[in-house]
Amino acid sequence: MLTTIAWIALVIGIICSIVILIDVVQHPQQMAIMNVVWPVNGWFFGPIAIWTYYKWGRKTAKNLQIDKQKGEMGHGFVSTSHCASGCTLGDIVGVPIVAITGLTIVGSTLFAHYFVEFVLAYVFGILFQFLAIYPMNKKQGIRNAIKSAIKADTISLIAFEIGMFGWMALVHYVFFTQPPAPSQITYWFMMQIAMILGFLTSFPANKLLVRKGIKHAM
């Protein structure tokens, strides 16, 4: 039963990503990196990602003249989506690296996943923030843009990984006698849930960062 649910969730996620991608191609975002962010979020948030994209994401399309006001909730959600997509890509890239290399830390593959995926998520997160910050003000220079990206993304990324890594620990130590491997569809269903929980734990941090002006209101 769990395998069937996992397949359904994965297929729905892929379909939602494709639906968003098709619309993004037709209506590119003003902030180019968001053309990547919204389809990535479709993979783990499914229909919710489509709804939020049409509610808030499409308002920043270059070729659509519509009301672009999102409100505090919208800005917080979009900022969290931006953070979550970088983390998601880092995690998706990190999983096969650990699996192929057989890497362990103090004898644990889970700790190896934590380390590799955190590093990659941080790299993607800073890159995504840089690609959002630098095009808006190139006069500040690349170095200052990188500093701003680090300042904006560090807290939100840690908040995301708290939710995600907490779920991974439960999967590894509590829910299964034999945790699913990356070669199993159930593993990726668990990862989808982990991304959602990471999104939820990082939303308050992103909302606060936007309110304080540390993160740009996207």
C-alpha positions in Angstrom: 0.0 0.0 0.0 2.8 2.5 0.9 4.5 1.8 -2.4 1.4 2.5 -4.3 0.9 5.8 -2.4 4.5 6.7 -3.0 4.1 6.1 -6.8 0.9 8.2 -6.9 2.6 11.1 -4.9 5.6 11.0 -7.2 3.6 11.0 -10.4 1.4 13.9 -9.1 4.4 15.9 -8.1 6.0 15.4 -11.5 2.8 16.4 -13.3 2.4 19.5 -11.2 6.0 20.5 -11.9 5.4 20.1 -15.7 2.1 22.1 -15.5 4.0 25.0 -13.7 6.9 24.7 -16.1 4.7 25.0 -19.2 3.1 28.2 -17.8 6.5 29.7 -16.7 7.8 29.2 -20.2 4.8 31.1 -21.6 5.0 33.7 -18.9 8.5 34.1 -17.6 9.1 35.6 -14.2 10.6 39.0 -13.7 13.1 37.4 -11.4 14.7 34.8 -13.6 15.6 32.3 -10.8 11.9 32.0 -9.9 11.5 30.2 -13.3 13.3 27.4 -11.6 11.9 27.8 -8.1 8.2 27.3 -9.0 8.6 24.0 -11.0 10.9 22.6 -8.3 8.3 23.3 -5.6 5.7 21.4 -7.7 7.6 18.2 -7.2 7.0 18.1 -3.4 4.0 20.4 -2.9 1.9 19.0 -5.8 -1.4 20.7 -6.3 -0.7 23.2 -3.5 2.3 24.4 -5.6 0.0 25.0 -8.6 -2.5 26.9 -6.5 0.2 29.1 -4.9 1.9 29.7 -8.2 -1.3 31.1 -9.7 -2.1 33.0 -6.6 1.3 34.7 -6.1 3.9 33.5 -8.6 2.1 34.5 -11.7 1.7 38.0 -10.4 5.4 38.6 -11.2 5.3 37.4 -14.8 7.0 39.8 -17.2 4.2 39.8 -19.8 1.1 39.9 -17.6 -0.4 43.2 -16.5 -2.1 42.1 -13.2 -2.2 43.2 -9.6 1.2 42.4 -8.2 0.4 42.9 -4.5 1.0 39.8 -2.5 0.7 40.9 1.1 2.8 39.7 3.9 1.6 36.1 3.7 2.4 36.0 0.0 5.8 37.5 0.3 6.6 35.0 3.1 5.4 32.1 1.1 7.3 33.0 -2.0 10.5 33.7 -0.1 10.1 30.3 1.6 9.5 28.7 -1.9 12.8 30.3 -3.0 14.6 28.9 0.0 13.0 25.4 -0.3 13.8 25.0 -4.0 17.5 25.5 -3.3 17.4 23.1 -0.4 15.5 20.6 -2.5 18.0 20.6 -5.3 20.8 20.2 -2.9 19.1 17.2 -1.2 18.2 15.6 -4.6 21.9 15.9 -5.7 23.2 14.8 -2.3 21.2 11.6 -2.0 22.8 9.7 -5.0 26.3 11.0 -4.0 26.0 9.3 -0.6 24.4 6.2 -2.1 27.0 5.7 -4.9 30.0 6.4 -2.7 28.8 4.4 0.3 29.8 7.3 2.5 29.2 7.1 6.2 30.0 9.3 9.2 30.7 7.6 12.5 29.3 4.5 10.8 26.0 6.1 9.9 24.6 6.7 6.4 22.1 9.1 7.9 24.8 11.4 9.2 26.5 11.3 5.9 23.2 12.4 4.2 22.9 15.2 6.8 26.4 16.5 6.0 26.4 16.2 2.2 22.9 17.4 1.8 23.3 20.4 4.1 26.5 21.5 2.3 24.9 21.2 -1.1 21.6 22.8 0.0 23.7 25.7 1.4 25.6 26.1 -1.9 22.4 26.0 -3.9 20.7 28.3 -1.4 23.4 30.9 -1.6 23.5 30.7 -5.4 19.7 31.1 -5.6 19.8 34.1 -3.2 22.7 35.6 -5.2 20.7 35.2 -8.5 17.8 37.0 -6.8 19.9 39.8 -5.2 22.6 40.7 -7.7 20.4 41.4 -10.8 18.4 43.9 -8.8 21.5 46.0 -7.9 24.6 45.2 -9.9 26.3 48.3 -8.6 26.8 46.7 -5.2 29.3 44.3 -6.8 29.5 40.5 -6.7 31.3 40.3 -3.4 28.6 42.3 -1.5 25.9 40.4 -3.2 27.4 37.2 -2.0 27.6 38.5 1.5 23.9 39.6 1.4 23.0 36.2 0.0 24.7 34.4 2.9 23.1 36.7 5.4 19.6 36.2 3.9 19.8 32.4 3.4 21.7 31.0 6.4 18.9 31.2 9.0 16.1 30.2 6.7 18.2 27.2 5.4 18.9 26.0 8.9 15.2 26.3 9.8 14.3 24.3 6.6 16.8 21.5 7.5 15.5 21.2 11.0 12.1 20.1 9.7 13.6 17.9 7.0 16.4 16.3 9.0 13.9 15.7 11.9 11.7 13.7 9.6 14.6 11.8 8.1 15.6 10.7 11.6 12.1 9.5 12.3 12.1 7.5 9.0 15.5 6.1 9.8 15.1 5.2 13.4 11.3 5.0 14.2 8.9 4.3 11.3 10.8 1.5 9.6 12.6 -1.6 10.9 14.6 -1.4 7.6 14.7 2.2 6.3 14.0 2.5 2.6 17.0 2.9 0.3 17.3 5.7 -2.4 16.7 3.0 -5.0 13.1 2.5 -3.7 10.2 4.7 -4.5 9.2 4.9 -0.9 12.4 6.7 -0.1 11.5 9.5 -2.4 8.0 9.7 -1.0 9.5 10.2 2.4 11.7 12.9 0.9 8.7 14.7 -0.5 7.2 14.7 3.0 10.5 15.9 4.4 10.5 18.9 1.9 7.0 19.8 3.0 8.0 19.7 6.7 11.1 21.7 5.9 9.0 24.3 4.2 6.7 24.6 7.2 9.6 25.0 9.7 11.3 27.6 7.6 8.2 29.7 6.8 8.2 31.6 10.1 11.9 32.4 9.6 11.5 33.6 6.1 8.5 35.7 6.9 10.4 37.4 9.7 13.5 37.9 7.5 11.3 39.6 4.9 9.6 41.7 7.5 13.0 42.8 8.9 14.2 43.6 5.3 17.0 41.0 5.5 15.5 39.1 2.7 14.0 40.8 -0.4 10.2 40.6 -0.6 9.8 38.5 -3.8 
